[in-house]
Amino acid sequence: MEGTHPGASTPSSVAHISFGDGDFQSWSPNLDNPVVILVQMGELTIKKVLLDPGSSPDVLFYSTLKKMQLSDKSLQPSNGELVGFFEERVPISGYDNILAIVHASHKEARQCYNTGLKATIKETIPRIHSVYNSKNIPTLAEMDPRESSSRPAPTDDLRKVHLGQADQFTNIGYAFSAETKKNLVDLLKTNADLFAGPTADMSGIDPNFICLKLAVNPNARPIKQKKQNLGTERRNAAVIKMQKLLDAGFIREIRFSSWLANVVMVRKNSGKWRMCADFTDLNKACPKDSYPLPNIDRLEDDTSGYHVLSFMDAYSGYNQIQTHPDDEDKTAFITDQGNFFYKVMPFGLKNAGATYQRLMDKVFKQQIERNIEI
């Protein structure tokens, strides 16, 4: 913008400061660095002000002057006006020789400048994952909203139905009519071979139909975890589980392995133990299988309105899927009895759920949304 004012003489107390091209020729490498200053304007203090090296007139709006709590008496009278590029004219209320006190800090300016140039790295940003009182950390049991850890029980009384062998049975409700109950029992006994027997009798799924394949990143570095102590109760439960897995042929001992994980014992709602492995490092080296998993809300909507509902629990479902021979050694885990690896799909892998869901969708393809929901 262009400023015009009467040809009044400039007060002698105002010093004339000007810069020529020669002033910008310096050996200092920091000549063109931006300047961050601290400004005190009346009762206000602005700690960090970045000076724009571009050209601009020293113009201050009158409304800003009032917000700075500066008196009009500090203004020297002036009858000039500012003329814009499109010939618009704004009258000048006055001018002030000393409007603010400036404190420059070269150290703070360089720090602000360097901080502005740095790229923000996600991992370096501290994040709060949880807030708690270290003196009174709640346990998982205390945070459970349920009054007890027992599983929901059917409202109807159950009747045991034996299926051929003495230790093989299932349950049906008493609410059925006598005729419906008789037909249901006959149906179950006729198809008793469909129910799971001893673990050794389960041959598993044909690997040509589906198997667990780990797409491990070839550039990932194999990691062997340091053995951790489980405690007496968990260690005894792990020994029992280990023997069952060995008898079923689900695991096998290994001497040399690049990957090695710790055993994790998880208690089920029924009170029994489930043995898993800490495959955290292996999961990081594998891409995620984005196969769609079931939506519980849709399942509830699709099953509502039917007179009879039967729940089917696949016995050792994960262990029915074979692990690809090339990936068996990657599932190795460490125990007090030695190192073993899974010949079948174990719990704890990132893509185990997606692999099992894919199997169920393929097996029951003709029944899904007709008489089965998975």
GISUL-V212549 format. One line per field, one symbol per residue. ss: DSSP state (H for helix, E for strand, C for the rest). A space follows every 10 residues. Layout:
# GISUL-V212549
ss: ???
This chain:
# GISUL-V212549
ss: CEEECCCCCC CCCCCCCCCC HHHHCCCCCC CCCCEEEEEE ECCEEEEEEE ECCCCCCCCC CHHHHHHCCC CHHHCECCCC EEECCCCCEE ECCCECCCCC EEEECHHHHH HHHHHHHCCC CHHHCCCCCC CCCCCCCCCH HHHCCCCCCC CCCCCCCEEE EECCCCCCEE EEECCCCHHH HHHHHHHHHH CHHHCCCCHH HCCCCCCCCC CECCCECCCC CCCECCCCCC CHHHHHHHHH HHHHHHHHCC EEECCCCCCE EEEEEEECCC CCEEEEECCH HHHHCECCCC CCCCCHHHHH HHHCCCCCCC CCCCCCCHHH CEECHHHHHH HCEEECCEEE EECECCCCCC CHHHHHHHHH HHHCCCCECC CECC
